[in-house]
């Protein structure tokens, strides 16, 4: 196996490791940390086409990027082909490389507005959205979809082929239906069926929680790339370890034994750095409150960290988090002595 790159349209993706879009998570600071760890291709948080249309002030922060943040997909959601294509044309000069259309979000407020995964119930409308956007812009256009809407409408292969015919340059497939949300096990075999049916690149998504999952998913599906989303929260090292595994620098059995997370000193230093990046990006009030969830994710699986995860909700300043980090490091070192 390897970590060789591939093309989405005319955009080269320098590897097989993808960070999936997550609302409230995949902002610029987190993306940069994941890039440093080895993520090859990343997405912005999901952005509403109507939000752009009506000049929602929060939108600007969602597509904020810098020169290190490439290749990058800007993910747009909506259901009106005219609005979608007009917005795509309006924002094409922004600093992103690929425009991705969300057709997989399972959240009720999105689905009830006939957006996200609701589009999988209407192939003709989804076809029109993709084809109109393709005619409006020169940048590659991709979609993110699911296995189907529910167990009675598993149409991933048919849907993906229609999107390819509409002009999509790649598809990302989550191996669950909308009604499954994130429960049960992701169906990698349906992703393999999509891969066999298409000529364009396919990115697999679902149940990628450790670096060995990346290897297993590629082996099962034959896809060009694998997307980690929830599995990367508090664990950007999933990308560095997966890269080492795919490149043959470490064995599968070694990674199963030692896991992806580094020593406590590295985790603590990453938390401190992430905190500073978030505060610089969003200000201390917002940055600290958003860092609370990241702090808890970083400590997931770390024995004896429950009290620190509880205390993080009281943090109000950068100094509060630094103190917690230093106490955590001191406690872990004393436990080893």
C-alpha positions as CSV (number, residue, x, y, z in Angstrom):
1,X,0.0,0.0,0.0
2,X,1.1,3.6,-0.4
3,X,0.2,7.2,0.4
4,X,0.5,8.4,-3.2
5,X,-1.5,11.4,-4.4
6,X,-4.3,11.8,-6.9
7,X,-6.1,14.5,-8.9
8,X,-9.6,16.0,-8.3
9,X,-10.1,17.7,-11.6
10,X,-6.9,19.7,-12.1
11,X,-6.1,19.9,-8.4
12,X,-3.4,17.6,-7.1
13,X,-4.0,16.0,-3.7
14,X,-0.6,15.0,-2.3
15,X,-1.7,11.9,-0.4
16,X,-4.6,9.7,0.7
17,X,-5.5,11.2,4.1
18,X,-8.5,13.6,4.4
19,X,-9.9,15.6,7.2
20,X,-13.7,15.6,6.9
21,X,-15.8,18.7,7.5
22,X,-17.3,19.1,11.0
23,X,-19.4,22.1,12.2
24,X,-17.7,23.8,15.0
25,X,-14.5,21.8,14.7
26,X,-12.7,22.1,11.4
27,X,-11.9,25.8,11.6
28,X,-8.5,27.1,10.4
29,X,-6.5,26.4,13.6
30,X,-7.6,22.8,13.7
31,X,-7.0,22.3,10.0
32,X,-3.5,23.7,10.3
33,X,-2.7,21.3,13.1
34,X,-4.0,18.3,11.1
35,X,-2.0,19.5,8.0
36,X,1.1,19.5,10.1
37,X,0.3,16.0,11.2
38,X,0.0,14.8,7.6
39,X,-3.6,15.4,6.4
40,X,-3.4,15.7,2.6
41,X,-6.8,17.3,1.8
42,X,-9.2,19.2,4.1
43,X,-12.6,20.8,4.0
44,X,-14.0,24.0,5.6
45,X,-16.9,23.7,7.9
46,X,-20.3,23.5,6.1
47,X,-21.4,26.9,4.8
48,X,-24.9,27.8,3.8
49,X,-25.5,29.2,0.3
50,X,-28.4,31.2,1.6
51,X,-26.2,32.5,4.4
52,X,-23.8,33.9,1.8
53,X,-26.7,35.3,-0.2
54,X,-28.0,37.2,2.8
55,X,-24.6,38.3,3.9
56,X,-24.5,36.4,7.2
57,X,-21.5,37.8,9.1
58,X,-20.5,34.4,10.5
59,X,-19.7,33.1,7.0
60,X,-16.5,35.0,6.7
61,X,-14.9,33.1,9.6
62,X,-15.9,29.8,8.1
63,X,-14.0,30.2,4.9
64,X,-11.0,32.0,6.5
65,X,-7.7,30.4,5.4
66,X,-4.0,31.1,4.7
67,X,-1.3,30.1,2.4
68,X,-0.5,26.9,4.3
69,X,-4.1,25.7,4.1
70,X,-4.1,24.0,0.7
71,X,-5.4,22.0,-1.0
72,X,-8.7,23.0,0.5
73,X,-12.4,22.2,-0.3
74,X,-15.0,24.8,0.6
75,X,-18.2,22.9,1.5
76,X,-21.5,24.6,0.5
77,X,-25.0,23.4,1.3
78,X,-28.3,24.3,-0.2
79,X,-31.1,22.9,-2.4
80,X,-31.9,25.7,-5.0
81,X,-29.8,25.1,-8.1
82,X,-30.1,28.8,-9.2
83,X,-28.9,30.1,-5.8
84,X,-26.2,27.5,-5.5
85,X,-24.8,28.2,-8.9
86,X,-25.0,32.0,-8.4
87,X,-23.2,31.7,-5.0
88,X,-20.6,29.4,-6.4
89,X,-19.8,31.9,-9.1
90,X,-19.7,34.8,-6.6
91,X,-17.3,33.1,-4.2
92,X,-15.0,31.4,-6.8
93,X,-12.3,34.0,-6.3
94,X,-12.0,33.0,-2.6
95,X,-8.9,31.1,-1.5
96,X,-10.1,27.5,-1.9
97,X,-9.2,24.8,-4.5
98,X,-12.4,22.7,-4.8
99,X,-16.1,23.4,-4.2
100,X,-17.8,20.6,-2.4
101,X,-21.6,20.2,-2.2
102,X,-23.0,18.7,1.0
103,X,-25.5,16.0,0.2
104,X,-24.9,13.9,3.3
105,X,-25.6,16.1,6.4
106,X,-28.1,14.2,8.7
107,X,-29.0,17.1,11.0
108,X,-32.8,17.7,11.2
109,X,-32.7,21.5,10.6
110,X,-30.8,20.9,7.4
111,X,-32.7,17.8,6.2
112,X,-36.1,19.4,7.0
113,X,-35.1,22.3,4.7
114,X,-34.6,19.7,1.9
115,X,-30.8,20.1,2.1
116,X,-28.0,17.8,3.0
117,X,-28.8,14.2,2.9
118,X,-32.4,15.0,1.9
119,X,-31.0,15.6,-1.6
120,X,-30.3,11.9,-1.9
121,X,-34.1,11.4,-2.2
122,X,-34.2,13.6,-5.3
123,X,-31.6,12.6,-7.8
124,X,-32.9,14.8,-10.6
125,X,-32.6,17.9,-8.3
126,X,-29.2,16.9,-7.1
127,X,-28.1,16.4,-10.8
128,X,-29.3,19.9,-11.6
129,X,-27.4,21.4,-8.7
130,X,-24.1,19.9,-9.7
131,X,-24.5,20.5,-13.4
132,X,-25.5,24.1,-13.0
133,X,-22.5,24.8,-10.6
134,X,-20.2,23.1,-13.0
135,X,-21.3,25.5,-15.8
136,X,-20.9,28.4,-13.4
137,X,-17.3,27.9,-12.2
138,X,-14.0,26.6,-13.4
139,X,-12.8,25.1,-10.1
140,X,-13.5,21.3,-9.6
141,X,-16.8,20.4,-8.0
142,X,-17.3,17.4,-5.7
143,X,-20.1,16.0,-3.5
144,X,-20.2,14.4,-0.1
145,X,-23.0,11.9,0.2
146,X,-24.2,8.9,2.2
147,X,-25.2,5.3,1.6
148,X,-28.8,6.4,1.2
149,X,-31.5,8.2,3.1
150,X,-32.8,5.2,4.9
151,X,-32.7,1.4,4.8
152,X,-35.5,1.4,2.1
153,X,-33.7,3.8,-0.2
154,X,-30.0,2.7,-0.3
155,X,-29.1,4.3,-3.6
156,X,-25.4,5.2,-3.2
157,X,-24.3,3.6,-6.5
158,X,-27.1,5.1,-8.6
159,X,-26.8,8.5,-6.9
160,X,-23.0,8.6,-7.3
161,X,-23.1,7.7,-11.0
162,X,-25.7,10.4,-11.6
163,X,-23.4,12.9,-9.9
164,X,-20.5,11.8,-12.1
165,X,-22.7,12.2,-15.1
166,X,-23.6,15.7,-13.9
167,X,-20.0,16.6,-13.9
168,X,-18.8,15.9,-10.3
169,X,-15.0,15.6,-10.2
170,X,-15.0,13.3,-7.1
171,X,-17.4,11.9,-4.5
172,X,-17.0,11.3,-0.8
173,X,-19.2,8.5,0.6
174,X,-20.2,8.0,4.2
175,X,-21.2,4.3,4.7
176,X,-24.3,5.0,6.7
177,X,-27.9,6.1,5.8
178,X,-29.2,9.4,7.0
179,X,-31.5,7.7,9.5
180,X,-28.6,5.8,11.0
181,X,-26.8,9.1,11.7
182,X,-23.5,7.7,13.3
183,X,-24.9,4.6,14.9
184,X,-24.0,1.0,14.1
185,X,-21.2,0.2,11.8
186,X,-20.3,2.0,8.6
187,X,-20.8,-0.1,5.4
188,X,-17.5,0.0,3.6
189,X,-18.7,-2.6,1.0
190,X,-21.2,-0.1,-0.4
191,X,-18.3,2.3,-0.8
192,X,-16.4,-0.3,-2.7
193,X,-19.4,-0.7,-5.0
194,X,-19.4,3.0,-5.6
195,X,-15.7,2.9,-6.3
196,X,-16.1,0.1,-8.9
197,X,-19.0,1.9,-10.6
198,X,-17.2,5.3,-11.1
199,X,-14.3,6.6,-13.0
200,X,-13.8,9.7,-10.8
201,X,-12.0,9.5,-7.4
202,X,-13.9,8.2,-4.4
203,X,-13.2,9.2,-0.8
204,X,-14.4,6.8,1.9
205,X,-15.9,8.0,5.2
206,X,-17.2,6.3,8.3
207,X,-15.6,4.5,11.3
208,X,-12.1,5.9,10.8
209,X,-11.0,6.2,14.4
210,X,-7.4,5.0,14.2
211,X,-4.6,4.8,11.7
212,X,-5.1,1.1,11.1
213,X,-8.7,1.8,10.1
214,X,-7.3,3.9,7.2
215,X,-5.4,0.8,6.0
216,X,-8.3,-1.5,6.4
217,X,-10.7,0.8,4.6
218,X,-8.4,1.3,1.6
219,X,-7.8,-2.5,1.5
220,X,-11.6,-3.1,1.6
221,X,-12.8,-0.4,-0.8
222,X,-9.9,0.4,-3.2
223,X,-10.7,4.1,-2.8
224,X,-8.2,6.9,-3.6
225,X,-8.5,8.4,-0.1
226,X,-9.9,7.9,3.3
227,X,-11.6,10.6,5.4
228,X,-11.3,10.9,9.2
229,X,-13.7,13.2,10.9
230,X,-14.8,12.3,14.5
231,X,-11.6,10.1,14.7
232,X,-9.4,13.2,14.3
233,X,-11.0,15.1,17.2
234,X,-8.3,15.4,19.8
235,X,-6.2,13.2,17.7
236,X,-4.5,14.9,14.7
237,X,-1.8,12.2,15.0
238,X,-4.1,9.8,13.3
239,X,-2.8,11.3,10.1
240,X,0.9,11.1,10.9
241,X,0.5,7.5,12.0
242,X,-1.6,6.5,9.0
243,X,1.0,8.2,6.7
244,X,3.8,6.1,8.4
245,X,1.7,3.0,8.0
246,X,0.8,3.5,4.3
247,X,4.4,4.4,3.6
248,X,5.8,1.3,5.3
249,X,7.7,3.1,8.0
250,X,5.8,1.3,10.7
251,X,3.9,-2.1,10.7
252,X,0.2,-2.6,11.1
253,X,0.8,-4.8,14.2
254,X,3.1,-2.1,15.8
255,X,0.4,0.5,15.4
256,X,-2.3,-1.8,16.8
257,X,-0.2,-2.3,19.8
258,X,1.0,1.3,20.5
259,X,-1.9,3.4,19.1
260,X,-1.9,6.8,17.5
261,X,-1.6,9.2,20.4
262,X,1.9,10.4,21.5
263,X,3.3,10.9,25.0
264,X,1.6,13.2,27.5
265,X,4.1,15.9,27.0
266,X,3.3,16.2,23.3
267,X,-0.4,16.1,24.0
268,X,-0.1,18.9,26.5
269,X,2.1,21.1,24.3
270,X,-0.4,20.5,21.4
271,X,-3.3,21.6,23.7
272,X,-1.4,24.8,24.6
273,X,-0.6,25.6,21.0
274,X,-4.1,24.8,19.8
275,X,-5.5,27.1,22.6
276,X,-3.3,30.0,21.5
277,X,-4.2,29.5,17.8
278,X,-7.9,29.5,18.6
279,X,-7.7,32.6,20.8
280,X,-5.6,34.4,18.2
281,X,-8.2,33.5,15.5
282,X,-11.5,34.0,17.4
283,X,-10.6,36.1,20.5
284,X,-10.3,34.8,24.1
285,X,-14.0,34.6,25.0
286,X,-15.0,32.5,22.0
287,X,-11.7,30.7,21.6
288,X,-11.5,29.4,25.2
289,X,-15.1,28.2,25.1
290,X,-14.5,26.4,21.9
291,X,-11.3,25.0,23.2
292,X,-13.1,23.3,26.1
293,X,-14.5,20.5,23.9
294,X,-11.1,20.1,22.2
295,X,-9.4,19.8,25.6
296,X,-11.8,16.9,26.5
297,X,-11.2,15.2,23.2
298,X,-7.4,15.4,23.6
299,X,-7.7,13.6,26.9
300,X,-10.1,10.9,25.7
301,X,-8.7,7.5,26.6
302,X,-6.1,8.9,29.0
303,X,-6.5,7.2,32.3
304,X,-7.2,9.4,35.3
305,X,-8.1,12.5,33.3
306,X,-11.8,12.6,34.2
307,X,-11.3,15.4,36.8
308,X,-9.4,17.5,34.3
309,X,-12.2,17.1,31.7
310,X,-14.7,18.3,34.3
311,X,-12.6,21.2,35.3
312,X,-12.0,22.5,31.8
313,X,-15.6,23.8,31.7
314,X,-14.6,26.4,34.3
315,X,-11.7,27.7,32.2
316,X,-12.2,31.4,31.2
317,X,-8.7,32.4,30.0
318,X,-5.6,31.0,28.3
319,X,-3.8,31.0,31.6
320,X,-6.6,28.8,33.1
321,X,-5.9,26.2,30.4
322,X,-2.1,26.4,30.8
323,X,-2.5,25.8,34.5
324,X,-4.7,22.8,33.9
325,X,-2.2,21.5,31.3
326,X,0.8,21.9,33.7
327,X,-1.1,20.2,36.5
328,X,-2.0,17.3,34.2
329,X,1.6,16.9,33.1
330,X,2.8,17.0,36.7
331,X,0.3,14.4,37.8
332,X,1.1,12.0,35.0
333,X,4.9,12.3,35.6
334,X,4.3,11.7,39.4
335,X,2.3,8.6,38.6
336,X,5.3,7.1,36.6
337,X,7.7,7.7,39.5
